[in-house]
């Protein structure tokens, strides 16, 4: 039972990718760590998933900074004026 | 860094930043404009309460963040999330993974391919890349979006998010897993192989 459960998770990419994400936030059990370790030894797509998931985390983590330094969108002149008027009348 | 507020400069200094952030998170121009206006007005009314513990920019971004969370809660986006996740489990599984005897492997079409994230051309520094990120967030099923944003853009932890949106820890993990797989494959399709 335990063996088939471990074997199932070792060969299962769906399970492995979930464990990759869980590992970022919590401590995995010994069985989970072992099965993930072995899975990643043999599974190239999941190895790429680990790297790409980190890359996504990194870019989303930095998007606040990025959008401050180089905003992707601009408020229209009209909207700026409207907001300024609202602020002035709140004063 | 001066930690006093300069409301007269707000729109010039932070207007486009907050608008870009709001658009990234909601994908809707009118809504993003309203959220930015609400943020400035709330901030202006609450200016006496600003303690200077954070920068003006961070303070304004936090107000916007809370407005967006309120927006999702008011719309009750995460209503019946458990049922939704159960109903869509099979179609989610088959769009990424194999079924049958050898269930749970990547389907050939969706297995992660090599990405070129070389330093010289690092997408993290490119505006176009954030437009694609925004597009991929918009393409996500709406029930996954608030949790995805709270976790990966606002850097909240699982306990906070489960409380904020009233979801169980197991649903939290299903949402994070699906959202990450969808985001990954959307970026692969629209940025790395485009």
Interface residues (C-beta under 8 A of the other chain):
Chain A: X8 X11 X12 X13 X14 X15 X17 X18 X21 X22 X25 X26 X45 X46 X48 X49 X51 X52 X53 X55 X56 X57 X58 X59 X60 X61 X62 X63 X64 X66 X67 X68 X70 X71 X72 X73 X74 X75 X79 X80 X82 X83 X84 X86 X87 X90 X91
Chain B: X7 X10 X11 X15 X16 X17 X19 X20 X21 X23 X24 X32 X33 X36 X37 X40 X41 X44 X45 X57 X61 X93 X96 X97 X102 X103 X104 X105 X106 X111 X112 X113 X114 X115 X117 X123 X124 X125 X127 X129 X130 X131 X133 X134 X152 X153 X155 X157 X158 X173 X176 X177 X180 X181 X183 X184 X187 X188
